[in-house]
Amino acid sequence: MIIVSALRRSVQEAHHSALALTATMAVMRITVDWIKNRVGRLRPDFWSRCEIYDEVANACSGDAWLVKDGRRSFPSGHSSTAFAGLFFLTLFLAGKNGAFAFSATFPRSSLLQSRLLRFALAVSPLFLAAWVAITRIEDNYHRTPRLLATHSLT
């Protein structure tokens, strides 16, 4: 956004896009934290955070912050941040290159004359966001193995 704004020499455009991105990230963070506290799942390393697990009391002892954080695996903060920021970038690029404006006319010599190229350029950040989400699952950072999921904790 800064590069596009600098090329267009528009301080106002850079300011508005920075404000919109900040608001988007704030709303995403509030939503993700609420879901993590309400739904959250166990992290794969949850049992290593528990010093002692009391089966009678059905409770885990240990550092309270570490135990609480061990129950906040879903949704992934990395994936949510990637999708919020890169979806915003997708909309920004689509607005600048007219990806969804099918009646837009561009000079014959312009690369942006192709509708498919404009669309592909605009949605390309979403592939990076999807890659971040996939690697979170693939690296086993946000998925509790079935063996650990059989224990119910409150």
MITISE-284960 format. One record per residue: residue number from 1; residue in three letters; x, y, z of N, C-alpha, C in turn. Coordinates in nm, 4 decimals. Layout:
<recs>
REC   fiba   kolro         nx         ny         nz        cax        cay        caz         cx         cy         cz
REC    NUM     ALA          X          Y          Z          X          Y          Z          X          Y          Z
...
</recs>
This chain:
<recs>
REC   fiba   kolro         nx         ny         nz        cax        cay        caz         cx         cy         cz
REC      1     MET     0.0825    -0.1182     0.0000     0.0000     0.0000     0.0000     0.0871     0.1248     0.0000
REC      2     ILE     0.1964     0.1184     0.0735     0.2874     0.2328     0.0785     0.3520     0.2547    -0.0579
REC      3     ILE     0.3893     0.1466    -0.1243     0.4526     0.1580    -0.2565     0.3551     0.2171    -0.3577
REC      4     VAL     0.2316     0.1660    -0.3575     0.1310     0.2176    -0.4518     0.1030     0.3641    -0.4219
REC      5     SER     0.0903     0.3981    -0.2935     0.0646     0.5377    -0.2564     0.1822     0.6273    -0.2923
REC      6     ALA     0.3050     0.5762    -0.2761     0.4231     0.6561    -0.3117     0.4303     0.6777    -0.4622
REC      7     LEU     0.3969     0.5739    -0.5402     0.3980     0.5893    -0.6857     0.2944     0.6911    -0.7315
REC      8     ARG     0.1841     0.6947    -0.6625     0.0785     0.7899    -0.6978     0.1003     0.9247    -0.6296
REC      9     ARG     0.1992     0.9319    -0.5395     0.2318     1.0542    -0.4651     0.1104     1.1086    -0.3899
REC     10     SER     0.0459     1.0170    -0.3158    -0.0729     1.0557    -0.2419    -0.0550     1.0223    -0.0938
REC     11     VAL    -0.0278     1.1241    -0.0147    -0.0133     1.1051     0.1298    -0.1486     1.0700     0.1915
REC     12     GLN    -0.2533     1.1290     0.1384    -0.3878     1.1024     0.1895    -0.4255     0.9556     0.1675
REC     13     GLU    -0.3922     0.9012     0.0522    -0.4217     0.7611     0.0238    -0.3446     0.6686     0.1184
REC     14     ALA    -0.2196     0.6997     0.1439    -0.1387     0.6205     0.2369    -0.1964     0.6277     0.3774
REC     15     HIS    -0.2397     0.7467     0.4182    -0.2988     0.7649     0.5507    -0.4281     0.6854     0.5645
REC     16     HIS    -0.5162     0.6953     0.4659    -0.6441     0.6235     0.4719    -0.6244     0.4721     0.4694
REC     17     SER    -0.5312     0.4246     0.3883    -0.5088     0.2799     0.3836    -0.4465     0.2313     0.5138
REC     18     ALA    -0.3595     0.3084     0.5757    -0.3015     0.2689     0.7046    -0.4080     0.2654     0.8139
REC     19     LEU    -0.4983     0.3641     0.8142    -0.6064     0.3637     0.9122    -0.6998     0.2445     0.8921
REC     20     ALA    -0.7339     0.2161     0.7685    -0.8239     0.1038     0.7407    -0.7589    -0.0289     0.7782
REC     21     LEU    -0.6305    -0.0451     0.7481    -0.5607    -0.1676     0.7850    -0.5531    -0.1829     0.9362
REC     22     THR    -0.5270    -0.0745     1.0077    -0.5224    -0.0790     1.1536    -0.6575    -0.1180     1.2119
REC     23     ALA    -0.7651    -0.0619     1.1589    -0.8991    -0.0968     1.2061    -0.9311    -0.2431     1.1756
REC     24     THR    -0.8928    -0.2900     1.0578    -0.9158    -0.4298     1.0208    -0.8438    -0.5232     1.1162
REC     25     MET    -0.7177    -0.4933     1.1454    -0.6401    -0.5787     1.2344    -0.6952    -0.5749     1.3765
REC     26     ALA    -0.7439    -0.4605     1.4219    -0.8004    -0.4507     1.5567    -0.9275    -0.5347     1.5692
REC     27     VAL    -1.0153    -0.5246     1.4709    -1.1381    -0.6045     1.4731    -1.1057    -0.7536     1.4671
REC     28     MET    -1.0081    -0.7909     1.3849    -0.9674    -0.9309     1.3759    -0.9145    -0.9798     1.5094
REC     29     ARG    -0.8302    -0.9004     1.5739    -0.7692    -0.9421     1.7006    -0.8741    -0.9612     1.8096
REC     30     ILE    -0.9685    -0.8695     1.8185    -1.0759    -0.8807     1.9183    -1.1580    -1.0065     1.8922
REC     31     THR    -1.1933    -1.0297     1.7669    -1.2730    -1.1468     1.7307    -1.1985    -1.2766     1.7596
REC     32     VAL    -1.0729    -1.2850     1.7204    -0.9941    -1.4066     1.7402    -0.9739    -1.4342     1.8888
REC     33     ASP    -0.9427    -1.3312     1.9664    -0.9247    -1.3526     2.1104    -1.0537    -1.3984     2.1768
REC     34     TRP    -1.1670    -1.3446     2.1344    -1.2948    -1.3878     2.1905    -1.3202    -1.5352     2.1574
REC     35     ILE    -1.2952    -1.5733     2.0319    -1.3156    -1.7132     1.9918    -1.2177    -1.8045     2.0656
REC     36     LYS    -1.0912    -1.7625     2.0794    -0.9933    -1.8439     2.1521    -1.0384    -1.8681     2.2956
REC     37     ASN    -1.0912    -1.7648     2.3619    -1.1359    -1.7801     2.5000    -1.2650    -1.8607     2.5102
REC     38     ARG    -1.3476    -1.8539     2.4102    -1.4770    -1.9234     2.4144    -1.4655    -2.0677     2.3670
REC     39     VAL    -1.3936    -2.0923     2.2581    -1.3916    -2.2233     2.1935    -1.2596    -2.2949     2.2114
REC     40     GLY    -1.1495    -2.2238     2.2062    -1.0136    -2.2759     2.2065    -0.9955    -2.4273     2.2165
REC     41     ARG    -0.8916    -2.4773     2.1610    -0.8569    -2.6190     2.1654    -0.7189    -2.6332     2.2276
REC     42     LEU    -0.6865    -2.7550     2.2702    -0.5566    -2.7798     2.3318    -0.4450    -2.7730     2.2284
REC     43     ARG    -0.3355    -2.7114     2.2678    -0.2162    -2.7119     2.1833    -0.1504    -2.8491     2.1933
REC     44     PRO    -0.0747    -2.8870     2.0913    -0.0083    -3.0184     2.0954     0.0857    -3.0350     2.2145
REC     45     ASP     0.1412    -2.9258     2.2653     0.2331    -2.9364     2.3791     0.1642    -2.9090     2.5129
REC     46     PHE     0.0324    -2.9210     2.5164    -0.0419    -2.8863     2.6385     0.0029    -2.9683     2.7587
REC     47     TRP     0.0201    -3.0990     2.7416     0.0527    -3.1848     2.8559     0.1906    -3.1546     2.9112
REC     48     SER     0.2807    -3.1018     2.8305     0.4121    -3.0646     2.8840     0.4026    -2.9358     2.9665
REC     49     ARG     0.2978    -2.8590     2.9479     0.2775    -2.7379     3.0278     0.2189    -2.7712     3.1645
REC     50     CYS     0.1516    -2.8854     3.1744     0.0930    -2.9304     3.3007     0.2023    -2.9920     3.3871
REC     51     GLU     0.2205    -2.9382     3.5050     0.3168    -3.0009     3.5943     0.2571    -3.1272     3.6547
REC     52     ILE     0.1360    -3.1162     3.7062     0.0659    -3.2310     3.7654    -0.0790    -3.2247     3.7195
REC     53     TYR    -0.1306    -3.3387     3.6722    -0.2711    -3.3462     3.6333    -0.3440    -3.4310     3.7360
REC     54     ASP    -0.4406    -3.3715     3.8030    -0.5182    -3.4402     3.9054    -0.6457    -3.4930     3.8409
REC     55     GLU    -0.6539    -3.6261     3.8268    -0.7700    -3.6858     3.7597    -0.8967    -3.6764     3.8429
REC     56     VAL    -0.8836    -3.6746     3.9763    -1.0005    -3.6637     4.0629    -1.0633    -3.5254     4.0483
REC     57     ALA    -0.9798    -3.4219     4.0551    -1.0303    -3.2848     4.0423    -1.0470    -3.2435     3.8972
REC     58     ASN    -0.9962    -3.3255     3.8055    -1.0008    -3.2947     3.6628    -0.9402    -3.1567     3.6361
REC     59     ALA    -0.8217    -3.1345     3.6940    -0.7569    -3.0047     3.6832    -0.6075    -3.0226     3.6569
REC     60     CYS    -0.5510    -2.9215     3.6004    -0.4092    -2.9199     3.5662    -0.3407    -2.8134     3.6499
REC     61     SER    -0.2296    -2.8500     3.7135    -0.1567    -2.7502     3.7905    -0.0320    -2.7098     3.7130
REC     62     GLY     0.0163    -2.5936     3.7427     0.1322    -2.5388     3.6731     0.1165    -2.3885     3.6639
REC     63     ASP     0.2046    -2.3251     3.5907     0.1951    -2.1813     3.5707     0.0615    -2.1493     3.5039
REC     64     ALA    -0.0206    -2.0691     3.5710    -0.1573    -2.0437     3.5239    -0.1609    -1.9857     3.3831
REC     65     TRP    -0.0681    -1.8939     3.3522    -0.0675    -1.8323     3.2196    -0.0341    -1.9347     3.1121
REC     66     LEU     0.0656    -2.0210     3.1397     0.1048    -2.1232     3.0417    -0.0072    -2.2237     3.0180
REC     67     VAL    -0.0754    -2.2641     3.1262    -0.1852    -2.3599     3.1120    -0.2990    -2.2971     3.0328
REC     68     LYS    -0.3324    -2.1708     3.0633    -0.4399    -2.1025     2.9903    -0.4041    -2.0867     2.8428
REC     69     ASP    -0.2800    -2.0475     2.8150    -0.2370    -2.0322     2.6763    -0.2351    -2.1667     2.6038
REC     70     GLY    -0.2119    -2.2734     2.6756    -0.2120    -2.4069     2.6153    -0.3487    -2.4507     2.5670
REC     71     ARG    -0.4517    -2.3820     2.6118    -0.5893    -2.4133     2.5698    -0.6409    -2.3177     2.4626
REC     72     ARG    -0.5530    -2.2400     2.4027    -0.5957    -2.1377     2.3057    -0.5358    -2.1616     2.1676
REC     73     SER    -0.5499    -2.2814     2.1182    -0.4904    -2.3156     1.9893    -0.5757    -2.2719     1.8705
REC     74     PHE    -0.7065    -2.2700     1.8871    -0.7976    -2.2413     1.7760    -0.8712    -2.1127     1.8039
REC     75     PRO    -0.8858    -2.0268     1.7073    -0.8242    -2.0228     1.5751    -0.6812    -1.9702     1.5839
REC     76     SER    -0.6040    -2.0013     1.4848    -0.4639    -1.9628     1.4812    -0.4506    -1.8117     1.4639
REC     77     GLY    -0.3736    -1.7507     1.5516    -0.3482    -1.6069     1.5406    -0.2669    -1.5737     1.4166
REC     78     HIS    -0.1714    -1.6629     1.3817    -0.0916    -1.6413     1.2608    -0.1814    -1.6424     1.1372
REC     79     SER    -0.2673    -1.7423     1.1273    -0.3557    -1.7543     1.0106    -0.4540    -1.6387     1.0037
REC     80     SER    -0.5093    -1.6020     1.1172    -0.6061    -1.4919     1.1197    -0.5416    -1.3607     1.0791
REC     81     THR    -0.4217    -1.3349     1.1296    -0.3510    -1.2126     1.0937    -0.3171    -1.2109     0.9449
REC     82     ALA    -0.2719    -1.3262     0.8940    -0.2377    -1.3348     0.7517    -0.3609    -1.3099     0.6655
REC     83     PHE    -0.4727    -1.3738     0.6988    -0.5930    -1.3550     0.6175    -0.6482    -1.2139     0.6290
REC     84     ALA    -0.6473    -1.1545     0.7478    -0.6991    -1.0175     0.7623    -0.6142    -0.9180     0.6833
REC     85     GLY    -0.4835    -0.9252     0.7017    -0.3960    -0.8304     0.6325    -0.3914    -0.8510     0.4830
REC     86     LEU    -0.3810    -0.9764     0.4413    -0.3679    -1.0032     0.2977    -0.5019    -0.9928     0.2246
REC     87     PHE    -0.6141    -1.0158     0.2941    -0.7437    -0.9902     0.2312    -0.7626    -0.8404     0.2108
REC     88     PHE    -0.7185    -0.7620     0.3082    -0.7227    -0.6169     0.2913    -0.6373    -0.5749     0.1722
REC     89     LEU    -0.5173    -0.6337     0.1607    -0.4310    -0.6034     0.0461    -0.4978    -0.6454    -0.0847
REC     90     THR    -0.5687    -0.7582    -0.0840    -0.6417    -0.8022    -0.2029    -0.7453    -0.6985    -0.2453
REC     91     LEU    -0.8231    -0.6502    -0.1492    -0.9239    -0.5488    -0.1813    -0.8590    -0.4180    -0.2270
REC     92     PHE    -0.7470    -0.3819    -0.1656    -0.6750    -0.2613    -0.2047    -0.6261    -0.2729    -0.3489
REC     93     LEU    -0.5620    -0.3858    -0.3815    -0.5122    -0.4049    -0.5185    -0.6264    -0.4112    -0.6194
REC     94     ALA    -0.7359    -0.4766    -0.5808    -0.8511    -0.4851    -0.6713    -0.9088    -0.3461    -0.6986
REC     95     GLY    -0.9107    -0.2634    -0.5959    -0.9602    -0.1267    -0.6145    -0.8683    -0.0428    -0.7018
REC     96     LYS    -0.7395    -0.0655    -0.6915    -0.6436     0.0142    -0.7680    -0.6313    -0.0304    -0.9140
REC     97     ASN    -0.6455    -0.1609    -0.9385    -0.6279    -0.2052    -1.0776    -0.7605    -0.2350    -1.1476
REC     98     GLY    -0.8734    -0.2125    -1.0808    -1.0034    -0.2332    -1.1438    -1.0324    -0.3793    -1.1717
REC     99     ALA    -0.9932    -0.4683    -1.0805    -1.0108    -0.6123    -1.1024    -1.1564    -0.6520    -1.1173
REC    100     PHE    -1.2459    -0.5811    -1.0500    -1.3880    -0.6158    -1.0574    -1.4680    -0.5155    -1.1389
REC    101     ALA    -1.3996    -0.4187    -1.1993    -1.4651    -0.3200    -1.2850    -1.4523    -0.3684    -1.4288
REC    102     PHE    -1.5493    -0.4437    -1.4743    -1.5399    -0.5066    -1.6056    -1.5574    -0.4084    -1.7203
REC    103     SER    -1.6070    -0.2893    -1.6910    -1.6218    -0.1913    -1.7982    -1.5029    -0.0948    -1.8027
REC    104     ALA    -1.4030    -0.1162    -1.7166    -1.2875    -0.0269    -1.7140    -1.2082    -0.0394    -1.8445
REC    105     THR    -1.1622     0.0725    -1.8922    -1.0811     0.0714    -2.0136    -0.9387     0.1128    -1.9781
REC    106     PHE    -0.8432     0.0421    -2.0344    -0.7026     0.0707    -2.0134    -0.6392     0.0900    -2.1506
REC    107     PRO    -0.5305     0.1632    -2.1557    -0.4624     0.1822    -2.2846    -0.4199     0.0484    -2.3448
REC    108     ARG    -0.4162     0.0394    -2.4744    -0.3808    -0.0837    -2.5452    -0.2442    -0.1381    -2.5030
REC    109     SER    -0.1530    -0.0492    -2.4695    -0.0180    -0.0923    -2.4359    -0.0052    -0.1373    -2.2907
REC    110     SER    -0.1096    -0.1224    -2.2122    -0.1041    -0.1555    -2.0700    -0.1189    -0.3056    -2.0466
REC    111     LEU    -0.0390    -0.3585    -1.9533    -0.0539    -0.4991    -1.9139    -0.1851    -0.5233    -1.8424
REC    112     LEU    -0.2405    -0.4180    -1.7814    -0.3645    -0.4327    -1.7055    -0.4886    -0.4386    -1.7945
REC    113     GLN    -0.4697    -0.4468    -1.9246    -0.5842    -0.4575    -2.0139    -0.6520    -0.5938    -1.9975
REC    114     SER    -0.5786    -0.6955    -1.9625    -0.6331    -0.8293    -1.9444    -0.7093    -0.8377    -1.8128
REC    115     ARG    -0.8359    -0.8714    -1.8189    -0.9175    -0.8854    -1.6980    -0.8668    -0.9976    -1.6095
REC    116     LEU    -0.8260    -1.1075    -1.6714    -0.7750    -1.2209    -1.5954    -0.6471    -1.1850    -1.5209
REC    117     LEU    -0.5595    -1.1099    -1.5840    -0.4346    -1.0685    -1.5195    -0.4634    -0.9756    -1.4015
REC    118     ARG    -0.5560    -0.8827    -1.4187    -0.5929    -0.7923    -1.3088    -0.6507    -0.8704    -1.1919
REC    119     PHE    -0.7377    -0.9663    -1.2216    -0.7978    -1.0488    -1.1169    -0.6919    -1.1335    -1.0468
REC    120     ALA    -0.6029    -1.1966    -1.1238    -0.4972    -1.2807    -1.0660    -0.4038    -1.1980    -0.9786
REC    121     LEU    -0.3706    -1.0785    -1.0222    -0.2855    -0.9910    -0.9436    -0.3538    -0.9539    -0.8119
REC    122     ALA    -0.4825    -0.9278    -0.8183    -0.5553    -0.8865    -0.6978    -0.5688    -1.0002    -0.5965
REC    123     VAL    -0.5955    -1.1221    -0.6408    -0.6197    -1.2329    -0.5461    -0.4924    -1.3074    -0.5079
REC    124     SER    -0.3808    -1.2743    -0.5659    -0.2570    -1.3465    -0.5347    -0.2178    -1.3398    -0.3861
REC    125     PRO    -0.2428    -1.2303    -0.3123    -0.2095    -1.2324    -0.1693    -0.2864    -1.3394    -0.0907
REC    126     LEU    -0.4031    -1.3784    -0.1377    -0.4805    -1.4807    -0.0653    -0.4116    -1.6169    -0.0692
REC    127     PHE    -0.3336    -1.6438    -0.1725    -0.2592    -1.7694    -0.1772    -0.1515    -1.7725    -0.0697
REC    128     LEU    -0.0905    -1.6584    -0.0429     0.0081    -1.6506     0.0645    -0.0597    -1.6718     0.2001
REC    129     ALA    -0.1769    -1.6134     0.2199    -0.2507    -1.6332     0.3454    -0.2896    -1.7794     0.3632
REC    130     ALA    -0.3331    -1.8435     0.2566    -0.3677    -1.9857     0.2646    -0.2446    -2.0695     0.2973
REC    131     TRP    -0.1301    -2.0331     0.2411    -0.0069    -2.1053     0.2701     0.0295    -2.0944     0.4181
REC    132     VAL     0.0121    -1.9762     0.4773     0.0395    -1.9589     0.6200    -0.0520    -2.0500     0.7018
REC    133     ALA    -0.1812    -2.0527     0.6691    -0.2752    -2.1374     0.7429    -0.2417    -2.2853     0.7282
REC    134     ILE    -0.2049    -2.3267     0.6096    -0.1714    -2.4676     0.5862    -0.0457    -2.5070     0.6624
REC    135     THR     0.0538    -2.4204     0.6653     0.1767    -2.4551     0.7366     0.1552    -2.4619     0.8872
REC    136     ARG     0.0600    -2.3887     0.9410     0.0299    -2.3980     1.0849    -0.0201    -2.5390     1.1187
REC    137     ILE    -0.1037    -2.5954     1.0327    -0.1547    -2.7309     1.0553    -0.0458    -2.8330     1.0222
REC    138     GLU     0.0231    -2.8124     0.9128     0.1252    -2.9066     0.8676     0.2392    -2.9204     0.9692
REC    139     ASP     0.2771    -2.8112     1.0348     0.3847    -2.8142     1.1325     0.3382    -2.8571     1.2706
REC    140     ASN     0.2084    -2.8909     1.2830     0.1488    -2.9400     1.4069     0.1547    -2.8362     1.5195
REC    141     TYR     0.1391    -2.7092     1.4852     0.1330    -2.6058     1.5868    -0.0089    -2.5854     1.6391
REC    142     HIS    -0.1086    -2.6175     1.5592    -0.2465    -2.5868     1.5971    -0.3392    -2.7051     1.5807
REC    143     ARG    -0.2903    -2.8234     1.6081    -0.3777    -2.9391     1.5983    -0.3360    -3.0366     1.7069
REC    144     THR    -0.4313    -3.0694     1.7920    -0.4028    -3.1627     1.8993    -0.4152    -3.3046     1.8460
REC    145     PRO    -0.3147    -3.3875     1.8637    -0.3270    -3.5269     1.8218    -0.4445    -3.5951     1.8922
REC    146     ARG    -0.5043    -3.6940     1.8294    -0.6231    -3.7596     1.8839    -0.5986    -3.8207     2.0207
REC    147     LEU    -0.4803    -3.8707     2.0459    -0.4500    -3.9305     2.1737    -0.4673    -3.8301     2.2866
REC    148     LEU    -0.4238    -3.7070     2.2649    -0.4369    -3.6052     2.3678    -0.5773    -3.5503     2.3775
REC    149     ALA    -0.6508    -3.5528     2.2706    -0.7850    -3.4964     2.2690    -0.8832    -3.5806     2.3478
REC    150     THR    -0.8465    -3.7014     2.3866    -0.9403    -3.7870     2.4604    -0.9565    -3.7409     2.6047
REC    151     HIS    -0.8611    -3.6652     2.6588    -0.8734    -3.6138     2.7941    -0.9640    -3.4896     2.7921
REC    152     SER    -1.0574    -3.4835     2.8830    -1.1430    -3.3643     2.8900    -1.0984    -3.2814     3.0096
REC    153     LEU    -1.0713    -3.1564     2.9822    -1.0245    -3.0661     3.0871    -1.1227    -2.9506     3.1010
REC    154     THR    -1.1363    -2.9024     3.2196    -1.2222    -2.7853     3.2413    -1.1412    -2.6703     3.2914
</recs>
